[in-house]
Amino acid sequence: MRAPGSYQELAELLRGRLPALAGGQLRIAHLLLADPEGTAYRGIAEAARLLEVRESSVTRFANMLGLPGYPDIMELCRGWVAEQAQLARRTEQAGEVESPGGLLSAALEQEQANLARTFGRIDRPSWLRAVELLAGAPRVHVIGLRESRGVADLAAQRLHEIRPAVHQLGRGSLPDELAELHEGEVLLAISVRRYAADTVRAAGYAGETGLPVVALTDNPAAPLAGTADVALYAETSGVSRSRSLTALTALAQALVTEVAIRLGDPKPDHALLDALRFYH
């Protein structure tokens, strides 16, 4: 097995292995996916204490990934942190947004990378399962709060255009809205770091009520991923401290377009589907 040469490759490898991991190995993988910034400077002793595992377990985990040891994981994470810092510096130093190498150039570079990583890592069976659930359920509920609300608004609007019985949560009293969820329906939950607690709670309640949950989030260690029947992941790195929602929005639009095709829409958004096929 070829060892990962970047944090992005490490993350892809971990995502593929998550279903087979358990116990301490699963905790290690979740930490690496959720906190590359901390891992970059967190020594093996501190990591082992945080994860409640032995240092030898952390070393074996690195070996399992084809790396000589935990310091090599730290080095991959440091490379990723340096990339993000370089993009941030380019943004801060840009005198004019139109100047070569300025804000527009940095933003374009970052968004292209986000889209490529998002569509390139889609698991096809999970994608098709999400489409099946959203197309076939008698009713679809959509929730996305805080910074994810705009994406949820768009997804709910587009779903309403192609199928009946679409209900958006978060517009009134959430407990009252959750009372409208019934077994056999579907919840589409959208949230990225920093995760909206009410969205996570709604997804948990839906699962307990018997609703399959389709989650759009940013990594397999996210709270929604643990409660979802199907989770799809969007890259949200930005050129500043703010998260980018471009790839998340494109992912939601592509998903709704695929649902439209499943339901027989004669005029789907072919541009989005072409983008999905190109990256995948």
C-alpha positions in Angstrom: 0.0 0.0 0.0 1.3 3.4 -0.9 1.7 5.7 2.0 -0.3 9.0 1.9 1.8 11.9 0.7 -0.5 14.7 1.9 -3.1 15.3 4.5 -5.8 15.2 1.8 -4.6 11.7 0.8 -4.5 10.7 4.5 -8.1 11.9 5.0 -9.3 10.0 1.9 -7.6 6.8 3.2 -9.2 7.2 6.6 -12.7 7.9 5.2 -12.5 4.6 3.2 -11.4 2.6 6.3 -13.9 4.1 8.8 -16.5 1.4 8.4 -13.9 -1.3 9.3 -12.6 0.5 12.4 -13.8 0.3 16.0 -12.8 1.3 19.5 -9.5 3.1 19.8 -8.7 3.0 16.1 -12.0 4.7 15.3 -11.3 7.4 17.9 -7.9 8.0 16.4 -9.4 8.3 12.9 -12.1 10.7 14.0 -9.6 13.0 15.7 -7.3 13.1 12.6 -10.3 14.0 10.4 -11.9 16.5 12.8 -8.8 18.3 14.0 -5.8 18.3 11.6 -4.8 21.7 13.1 -4.4 20.3 16.6 -2.8 17.1 15.4 -0.1 19.0 13.6 1.4 20.1 17.0 0.0 17.4 19.4 2.7 14.9 20.4 2.1 11.2 20.6 1.9 11.2 24.4 -0.7 14.0 24.5 -2.7 12.3 21.6 -2.7 9.0 23.5 -4.0 10.6 26.7 -6.7 12.5 24.8 -7.8 9.3 23.0 -7.5 7.1 26.0 -5.2 4.6 24.2 -1.6 3.5 24.5 1.1 5.3 22.6 1.9 1.9 20.9 -1.7 1.8 19.6 -1.2 5.2 17.9 2.1 4.0 16.4 0.4 0.9 15.1 -2.3 2.9 13.6 0.2 5.0 11.7 1.9 1.8 10.5 -1.5 0.5 9.3 -1.7 3.5 7.0 1.7 2.8 5.6 3.6 5.4 7.6 6.7 4.8 9.8 5.1 6.4 12.8 2.9 9.1 14.4 5.4 11.9 13.6 4.7 11.3 9.9 1.0 11.9 10.6 1.9 15.2 12.3 4.1 16.2 9.3 1.2 15.6 6.9 -1.1 17.8 9.1 1.6 20.5 9.3 1.7 20.6 5.5 -2.0 21.1 5.4 -1.9 23.8 8.0 0.9 25.6 6.0 -1.3 25.4 2.9 -4.2 27.1 4.7 -1.9 29.7 6.2 -0.4 30.5 2.8 -3.9 31.0 1.3 -4.8 33.3 4.2 -1.6 35.4 3.8 -2.3 35.8 0.1 -5.7 37.1 0.9 -4.4 39.5 3.6 -1.6 40.8 1.4 -3.7 41.4 -1.7 -3.7 45.1 -2.3 -6.4 45.0 -5.0 -8.7 42.1 -5.5 -8.0 42.2 -9.3 -4.3 42.0 -8.9 -2.5 38.8 -10.0 -2.1 36.5 -7.1 -4.6 38.6 -5.1 -7.9 37.7 -3.4 -9.7 36.6 -6.6 -6.9 34.3 -7.6 -6.6 32.8 -4.1 -10.4 32.4 -3.8 -10.6 30.7 -7.2 -7.8 28.3 -6.4 -9.4 27.4 -3.1 -12.9 26.9 -4.5 -11.6 24.7 -7.4 -9.8 22.5 -4.9 -12.9 22.4 -2.7 -15.1 21.3 -5.6 -12.6 18.7 -6.8 -12.3 17.1 -3.4 -16.0 17.2 -2.7 -17.1 15.6 -5.9 -14.1 13.4 -6.2 -14.7 11.6 -2.9 -18.4 10.9 -3.3 -19.1 7.3 -2.6 -21.4 6.2 -5.4 -23.5 3.7 -3.4 -24.1 6.3 -0.7 -25.0 8.9 -3.4 -27.6 6.6 -5.0 -29.0 5.7 -1.6 -29.5 9.4 -0.8 -31.2 9.9 -4.2 -33.5 6.9 -3.6 -34.5 8.2 -0.2 -35.2 11.7 -1.3 -37.1 10.6 -4.4 -39.2 7.8 -2.8 -40.2 9.1 0.6 -43.8 10.2 1.1 -42.5 13.4 2.7 -39.1 15.1 2.9 -38.1 17.3 5.8 -35.2 19.7 5.4 -33.2 21.3 8.2 -30.1 23.6 8.1 -29.5 26.3 10.6 -27.0 29.2 11.2 -24.6 29.4 8.3 -26.1 26.4 6.6 -29.6 27.9 6.5 -29.0 29.4 3.0 -28.1 26.0 1.6 -31.1 24.4 3.3 -33.4 27.1 1.9 -32.1 26.4 -1.6 -32.4 22.6 -1.2 -35.9 22.8 0.2 -37.0 25.2 -2.6 -35.6 23.0 -5.4 -37.1 19.8 -3.9 -40.4 21.5 -3.6 -40.2 22.3 -7.4 -39.8 18.6 -8.3 -41.8 16.7 -5.8 -44.7 17.1 -3.3 -44.6 17.1 0.4 -41.5 19.0 1.3 -41.3 20.6 4.8 -38.5 22.9 6.0 -37.8 22.9 9.7 -36.4 25.8 11.6 -38.9 28.4 10.7 -40.9 28.2 13.9 -40.8 26.3 17.2 -38.5 23.3 16.6 -40.2 21.0 19.2 -43.5 21.7 17.5 -42.0 21.1 14.0 -40.4 17.8 15.1 -43.8 16.6 16.2 -44.7 16.6 12.5 -42.1 13.9 11.7 -43.5 10.4 11.1 -41.9 7.1 10.5 -41.1 6.3 6.9 -40.5 10.0 5.9 -37.0 11.3 5.4 -34.9 14.1 6.9 -32.3 16.0 4.9 -30.0 17.6 7.5 -27.3 20.1 6.5 -24.6 21.4 8.9 -20.9 22.1 8.9 -18.4 23.2 11.5 -19.3 24.9 13.8 -22.2 22.5 13.9 -25.7 23.8 14.8 -26.8 21.9 17.9 -30.5 22.0 16.9 -29.7 20.4 13.6 -27.8 17.6 15.3 -30.7 17.1 17.8 -33.3 17.0 15.0 -31.3 14.3 13.2 -31.1 12.3 16.4 -34.8 12.6 17.0 -35.6 11.7 13.4 -33.5 8.5 13.8 -35.3 7.6 17.0 -38.7 8.2 15.3 -37.9 5.9 12.4 -36.9 8.4 9.7 -33.9 7.8 7.6 -31.5 10.8 7.7 -29.5 12.0 4.7 -26.7 14.3 6.0 -24.7 16.9 4.1 -21.7 17.8 6.3 -18.0 18.3 6.1 -16.3 15.1 7.4 -17.0 11.6 8.8 -16.2 12.8 12.3 -19.0 15.4 12.3 -21.9 14.8 14.7 -24.4 14.4 11.8 -22.3 11.6 10.3 -22.8 9.5 13.3 -26.6 9.6 13.2 -27.2 9.6 9.5 -28.2 6.7 7.4 -26.3 8.3 4.5 -23.7 11.1 4.7 -22.2 13.1 1.9 -19.2 15.4 2.6 -18.3 18.8 1.3 -14.9 20.5 1.6 -15.4 23.9 3.3 -11.9 25.4 3.5 -11.8 29.1 2.9 -9.2 31.7 2.1 -9.9 33.4 5.4 -11.1 32.2 8.8 -14.6 31.9 7.3 -15.8 28.6 5.9 -16.6 28.4 2.2 -20.1 27.0 1.4 -19.5 26.8 -2.4 -18.9 23.1 -2.5 -21.7 22.4 0.0 -24.1 24.4 -2.2 -23.0 22.6 -5.3 -23.3 19.2 -3.6 -26.9 20.0 -2.5 -27.8 21.3 -6.0 -26.3 18.2 -7.7 -28.2 15.9 -5.3 -31.5 17.6 -6.0 -30.8 17.4 -9.7 -30.2 13.7 -9.5 -33.5 13.3 -7.6 -35.3 15.3 -10.3 -34.0 12.8 -12.9 -35.1 9.9 -10.8 -38.6 11.4 -10.7 -38.6 11.9 -14.4 -37.9 15.6 -14.7 -37.4 16.2 -18.5 -35.2 19.3 -17.9 -32.6 18.5 -15.2 -29.6 20.7 -14.6 -27.1 18.9 -16.9 -24.3 21.2 -16.1 -24.2 20.2 -12.5 -24.4 16.5 -13.4 -21.6 16.9 -15.9 -19.5 18.5 -13.2 -20.2 15.6 -10.9 -19.2 13.0 -13.5 -16.1 15.0 -14.4 -14.8 15.1 -10.8 -15.9 11.6 -10.0 
